[in-house]
């Protein structure tokens, strides 16, 4: 064992050894999280593009026109 994980009498200092393992585990977890966040940022669509698509899809005047024509068709079907 390296000298920094031993007591002065030669016994192994298990707390230092496990602390080293814990720090290594935390470092690996942080690295993995950083990679996931970087991947998410690379694939993310900017909010402005989403808003532009939503404006094209959800044009309120077109929706109201379609609903009124559907209402007229349903009224005509009920009258028959």
N, C-alpha and C positions, 0 to 999 in steps of 0.2 A: 504494500500500500504506500501511496505517497505520504510524505511526512506531514502535510498539512491536515490529514484526517486522522492523525494519531495523537494520543495524549502524551504527556511528557514521560510517562512510564512505559510507553510502547503499545498500550491498548488502543483499539480502534474507536474513534469518536463517531458513533453511529449517527448522532444528530447532524453533524456536518456532512456526512455522506448522504443521508436522506434529504437534507436541505439542497444539496447539489442536484440530486435527482428531481426534486420538486421544481427547482429553478429551470432545469432543462425541459421539463414537461410544460411549464408555463411559457417558456420561449417558443416551443414547438406549437402550442395552441395559438399564441399571438401571431406567429408567422402564418399559420393556416388561415386565421381570421383575416389577416391583411390581404392574403391572396384572394379570398372570397370577396372582400369589399372591392378590390381592384377589378376583379372580373365583373362584378355588378356595375361598377361605374363605367366599364367599357361597353356594356350591353344596354345601358339605360337610355331611354329615349327622352330627349329634353321636353319639358312641360309645354313649351310653346308649340311644338309639333303636335302634341296630343290635343291642345286647345284648338289648333287650326283644323284638325280632322274632325273634332267634335262639332265645330261650327258648320262644317260642310255637311255633316250627317244630320245634325239637329237644327236645321233651319226652321224656325218656329212658324213662319208664314206658310211654308210648304206643308208642315204638319197640320196646321189649322185648315188649309185648303183640302187636304186629303180627308181629314175628319168630317168636314162639312159635306164633301161629296159622298162619303160613306154613309153619313146620316141621311142624305137625300135618297140614296139607293135603298136603305132600309125602310124609309117611309114609303117609297114606291112599292116595295115588296109587301108591306103590311096592308096597303090599300087594295092589292089584288085579291 
